[in-house]
């Protein structure tokens, strides 16, 4: 199965379609992106150059097989699986998911967004081992900082 993103003139991803591998194979059985693009143009009335192949198994510039990190990372393809609302970055050959916050920064090596102040702090050993409370950091758009959230671990959140 092959996956292609339908993009706009502004490189916004509109949808993602899948094709049978045979719909993009040449006479030698080799998959060719341009053949998939031509097939999609013919059958979906959208220009061939606005169909970009994407990988179902790539996220954060890493390749996975059955949700397990693959040993062969040469299979990582175009940063992330394209999703509607995301964007295609032809300069870096990456599909970007929507930014989680208005001022997060593109980190090209991992094809992911990073906060302007760096990653969330690590929990302390005391916090990790606290059986009465659960701790986690959440990004505060208002404060432009990580905020520590504390929840009572003895209360069932589903009750």
DABEL-V631768 format. One record per residue. N is the residue number from 1. RES is the residue in one letter. SS is DSSP state (H for helix, E for strand, C for the rest). BURIAL is + if it has 24 or more other ideal C-beta (glycine too) atoms within 12 Angstrom, else -. Layout:
n	res	ss	burial
N	RES	SS	BURIAL
N	RES	SS	BURIAL
//
This chain:
n	res	ss	burial
1	X	C	-
2	X	E	+
3	X	E	+
4	X	E	+
5	X	E	+
6	X	E	+
7	X	E	+
8	X	C	-
9	X	C	-
10	X	C	-
11	X	C	+
12	X	E	-
13	X	E	+
14	X	E	+
15	X	E	+
16	X	E	+
17	X	E	+
18	X	E	+
19	X	E	+
20	X	C	-
21	X	H	-
22	X	H	-
23	X	H	+
24	X	H	+
25	X	E	-
26	X	C	-
27	X	C	-
28	X	C	-
29	X	C	-
30	X	C	-
31	X	E	+
32	X	C	-
33	X	H	+
34	X	H	-
35	X	H	+
36	X	H	+
37	X	H	+
38	X	H	-
39	X	H	+
40	X	H	+
41	X	H	-
42	X	H	-
43	X	H	-
44	X	H	-
45	X	C	-
46	X	C	+
47	X	C	-
48	X	H	+
49	X	H	-
50	X	H	+
51	X	E	+
52	X	E	+
53	X	E	+
54	X	E	+
55	X	C	+
56	X	C	+
57	X	C	+
58	X	E	+
59	X	E	+
60	X	C	+
61	X	C	+
62	X	E	+
63	X	E	+
64	X	E	-
65	X	E	-
66	X	C	-
67	X	C	-
68	X	E	-
69	X	E	-
70	X	C	-
71	X	C	-
72	X	C	-
73	X	H	-
74	X	H	-
75	X	H	-
76	X	C	+
77	X	C	+
78	X	C	+
79	X	C	+
80	X	C	+
81	X	C	+
82	X	C	+
83	X	C	+
84	X	C	-
85	X	C	-
86	X	C	+
87	X	E	+
88	X	E	+
89	X	E	+
90	X	C	-
91	X	C	-
92	X	C	-
93	X	C	-
94	X	E	+
95	X	E	+
96	X	E	+
97	X	C	+
98	X	C	-
99	X	C	-
100	X	C	-
101	X	C	-
102	X	C	-
103	X	C	-
104	X	C	-
105	X	E	-
106	X	E	+
107	X	E	-
108	X	H	-
109	X	H	-
110	X	H	-
111	X	C	+
112	X	E	+
113	X	E	+
114	X	E	-
115	X	C	+
116	X	C	-
117	X	C	-
118	X	C	-
119	X	C	-
120	X	C	-
121	X	C	-
122	X	C	-
123	X	C	-
124	X	C	-
125	X	H	-
126	X	H	-
127	X	H	-
128	X	H	-
129	X	H	-
130	X	C	-
131	X	C	-
132	X	C	-
133	X	E	-
134	X	E	-
135	X	E	+
136	X	E	-
137	X	E	-
138	X	E	-
139	X	E	+
140	X	E	-
141	X	C	-
142	X	C	-
143	X	C	-
144	X	C	-
145	X	E	-
146	X	E	-
147	X	E	-
148	X	E	-
149	X	E	-
150	X	E	-
151	X	E	-
152	X	E	-
153	X	C	-
154	X	C	-
155	X	C	-
156	X	C	-
157	X	C	-
158	X	C	-
159	X	C	-
//
